[in-house]
Amino acid sequence: MISGREALGSIDQALNQAHTQTSDVETGIAEATERLLALQKAQGDDYRNLAQVRVERLAGPELVEQLDHAERQVLALLAERANAIAALQRQTADAQRLREQHEAERQHQSVQLDGAVAVVDQAEAKTQARLDADPDYIAQRSLAEQAERKALHAAEKAARSEEERQQKGEAYDRDPLFGYLWERRFGLPEYAGSGLTRWLDGKVARLIGFADARANYARLNEIPQRLREHADHLRALADEAFARLRLLDEAARAADGIPALEAHVADEQRVLDQIDERIRQGEEDDKALQSSKAKYAAGTDEYTVRAVEFMANEFRRDDLVELRRDAFNTPYPEDDVIVSRMLQREDEQQQLESTVTGMKAALDQQQKRLMELESLRAEFKRSRYDRAGSVFNNDSMIGVLLGQFLAGMLDRGMLWKVLQEQQRYRPRRSDPDFGSGGFGRGTVWKGGMGDLGDIIGGLGRGGFGGRGGGLGGGSRGGGGFRSGGGF
């Protein structure tokens, strides 16, 4: 079993590993791109060498001058590219330092928050122990429990009666003659029929035995109504008893200064939320930097694209095409060596381009996993799984699952589902089901957990309506831990 903060640390380690893997792929692509640029420059040098040999029908000096100009243009673009990369690296280093600073602040603030939560939890446990020894409180709690039990029993009885009325009343409701006489209030003082209508209605009533059926149907309708009225009355009494018990709980908490302690927890939580917001903003900025780095690594930045396109256009010029063709057809061995070298270089360039294509596909997958892991980390913190008392049952499984995710064997949805299934909260000193908290209507006893108090209290909570025991079972020593019972 590991704490939520340790689990978050494992996710952070996986994130660092994912960043390293992404960086390794980017480095490989960058090296291949640099090699492609070097091959293009070498091709330009060999074109110059061919021109200097003065192949037939070509004026060498003019062509050499053109190639020198092209090379200067490309070198200028690559110099701008190098400056842009250096600036990007400085920004990335600054962002990394800021992220590490924020994470250190978050670690410190998490400890502060956990301490404040523990103080509230301990204070509530002491208050509950005091109330558990107070005769007036015990009497009101017993009254509320009895009233709740009676209200639940009456509600169940009314529901059964309503169900029985629906079943038994179906035959009456489907009978059109009975329905007709019932609607006209036949046999009652308010019946308004006269003359032939009264005679015919009486004949129908005798034919179907309406007098007995009306009495039975009236009782069938009356019993559920009276039982429901009785259940509503008992529910109102139970609500009043519960409200008085809750007031006693809140008064005791106020007398022991718990609301002020909770306010301190809320302040500490706000500070942590502010740090998380700075971390989130930093992550957004980092994504933009990583996107720019990926472009430079893949050679899709504006400088590389312009340099490659410029050289490609130069090599497609008619005079260079003719130069190479004539060099291939001349008997001079110097030309043959240069052209052979250019052909080999083109083969290497094709192989490198194929390699870069495959590495770019791998980089896309790597970046996708990185973004999903960052999203999962954000969801982990939004769910407050790193808060005090949060634990994960199987510590080794988390490491294995993260490794499988980085290897592409597990998707983000399945990883998050397993984390949710593994997450638990340790039993607290205070009991969320104590007193008014055991009635299934929320609890004032949140142990400093704030917005998570009701969620944690509801996990296997004791109380009324057939629920099981509370956190940790029915009772604990030292402070009168009560489950609230179950009916």
Disulfide bonds with the S-S distance in Angstrom:
none
